[in-house]
Amino acid sequence: MSPVNRRFALALVVMLLVIPPSLTACSRGNSASTDGSALAWKVEPSPPARGPATITIEPRYDDHTPITGAKLEIEGNMNHAGMAPVIATLTETTPGTYVSDGFEFTMGGDWVISVRGTLPDGTPYQAQIDVGGVGG
């Protein structure tokens, strides 16, 4: 194989390895995963900042249908030790959309939000959301 063909083959391999994952990352938006089901989420204000915040989640079953009628709460923790967790109930405002009540980012930095609760059939539900760069 000539040097030109080798460079072309190497460039092609690199493109095939790099481009598809980057396209997937761009199209997903804010999502998390739990046991095969999906969880879309958003935080307001955006970008997140220290103080009161509204966290909206839209959990879905494996077949992408909305999860309705669940009893859910969130627990926010910094990604380091030394602070009390922030716990808030999620209220279903429209079928499959749950909104936090009384959540507050108490410090700037990186947060981990745990979503926990029970589905209508009694199955436990849990997911994790990483919220980085909360302004302080």
Stockholm file with secondary structure:
# STOCKHOLM 1.0

chainA/1-136         MSPVNRRFALALVVMLLVIPPSLTACSRGNSASTDGSALAWKVEPSPPARGPATITIEPRYDDHTPITGAKLEIEGNMNHAGMAPVIATLTETTPGTYVSDGFEFTMGGDWVISVRGTLPDGTPYQAQIDVGGVGG
#=GR chainA/1-136 SS CCHHHHHHHHHHHHHHHHHHHHHHHHHHCSEEEETTEEEEEEEESSSCBSEECEEEEEEECTTSCBCCSCEEEEEEEESSSSSCCEEEEEEEEETTEEEEESCEECSSEEEEEEEEEECTTSCEEEEEEEEEEEBC
#=GC SS_cons         CCHHHHHHHHHHHHHHHHHHHHHHHHHHCSEEEETTEEEEEEEESSSCBSEECEEEEEEECTTSCBCCSCEEEEEEEESSSSSCCEEEEEEEEETTEEEEESCEECSSEEEEEEEEEECTTSCEEEEEEEEEEEBC
//
